[in-house]
Amino acid sequence: MIDLTINDNLVSAEPGTTVAAAILNSGIDAFRTSVSREPRAPLCGMGICFECRVTINGQKHQRSCTTLVENDMEVLTGD
């Protein structure tokens, strides 16, 4: 299992899991907010729509549906 942190909570995921799946499996369903402050979440699941953007290891606007989990990864939603 791979251990990562999502919004300061320790989460375990199987190797090969996308960050988006790990976030959803942790019970979070809003990844970010739109400019009008509406909750947004993955739509296409293949990196085209950019609705799954989160902060990964301090880098904002990373597509979580195309990024695989890594040990000690730090993920923040809500940007």
N, C-alpha and C positions, 0 to 999 in steps of 0.2 A: 504494500500500500504506500501511497505517496501522501505526505502530510503537507498541507498548505494552510495559510491563514486567509479567511474571507471576512472582511469587516471586523478584524480583531478576534475572530473565533477560529479555533483550530478545527480543521476539516480533513478527513482522510478520503482519498479517491483512488480508484484502481489505475494502474498505468494505462495510458492510451485514452484517458478521459479528457474531454475538452474542459476548459475553464467554465464555459457556459453551463455544461452539464453538472459540474461540481457545485456551481452557484445554485442552480435549480434544485439539486438534490439536498442542499443545505436548508431549503425552505424559503429562499429569497426569490421573489417573482418580479421585482422591479430593479432593473440593472442601472438605470440612470433616469434623469428627468429631461423632458424637452424644454425648449426655450419658454414655453408657456406653462412650465412646471408640471406637466403630465407625466405619469410613470411610463417608462419604455422598457421593453424586453425583447429578446431575440425574435425575429420574424422569419428570416429565410434559413438560418442555420448553416449557411455556407459562405459567409463573409461578404455578401453583396449589399445588404441593406444597412449595415453599420448600426443597427439598433442595439446590438449586444456590447457596445463599447464600455469598458471599465478601466480602472487604473491597475496596472500590473507592475509590481516592483518599482513604483514611483513614476512610471510612464503612463500618462493619461491617454485616453482614446484608443486603447488596444482592443482589437476584436476578439472577444472571448470565445466565440464559436469556432475559431480557426487556430486557437492556441491550446496546446496540450499542457496539462498540469505538470509541475515540477516540484521537487522537494523544496521546502522553505519559501515557496512563492508567496508573495503578499498581494492580495487582491482587495480592492476597494470598489464598491458600487456606489451609485448615487451622484456621480459627476454629471 
